[in-house]
Amino acid sequence: MYKKEFDKWNLTKKRIDSDSKEIFVRSGEIRWAILGTNIGSEMDGKGSSFTRPILIIHVIGKRLALVAPLSTQIKNTPGYLIFNWKNNKNTLCVHQIRVISQNRILKRLGKISENKLRVVKDELGKFHNFQRPRVKAMCIFTHDDKTLASKGYDAIKKEHFYRVLGGSVEFGETSEEGVRREIKEELLCEIENLKLLSVVENIFEFEDRTGHEIVFIYKGDLSNKDLYKNDKIRIVEPYKEFDAEWISISEILTGKIPLYPKTDYSGIFHL
């Protein structure tokens, strides 16, 4: 049985608290940090140094940082995010985010891109169900009475479904800029003849959690015409992979295929 070294940790904690060092950290950095010995299922540091790698999510002033610990145990369950950086494969423990003193933060191991950090923050928001509507921008592409959508599965409802391609609009970005960026990231191509069709408010349940989003729905054409020839397209993002498929518009309109966000697509597909 694992024995927690609280007495040794208390001595280390006193030393850290008296340390007046200044360290300059940045969001997106991966660093060693002294996490110590904690209560119950709270994640501990490892070894005699009580350390563990962490991802810095947000820097708070000069002395604090919001961080998420990393683990070498690979888990693909709620609260964990498969996290690859350099040649390392880890799990980011999004359920264990915490604010720590920068006195705990040590050597820099690497840094992730702004895009990867944005995905991490999106996953944090989903898991912790931060109570605010999210702004999304999505684009409908049609070809031969079919539309391109990503495939998903809700394990709680036991429902297979499809979702219009696109994603979150970033702060300071217009919905048009957001949908162009998202499609470029997902399909590696540009959108031609882009046109705003509708704005939808979508309140829904997914994996037993409530979501609330405002969705700008666009329609356009793919600049890469070869994508119209593929029945299925594999999309690889920083921390997830999924398939997009050309699915029957007729079966969407009859309710045989569920397409999200929910709205009246009968008019949208023919605009």
Helices and strands as residue ranges (DSSP letters): H 6-18, E 29-34, E 51-60, E 64-71, E 80-85, E 88-93, G 94-96, E 98-101, G 102-104, E 105-111, H 114-128, E 134-140, E 142-143, E 146-154, E 159-168, H 175-187, E 191-206, E 209-222, G 225-229, E 232-237, E 240-248, H 249-253, E 259-260, H 265-268
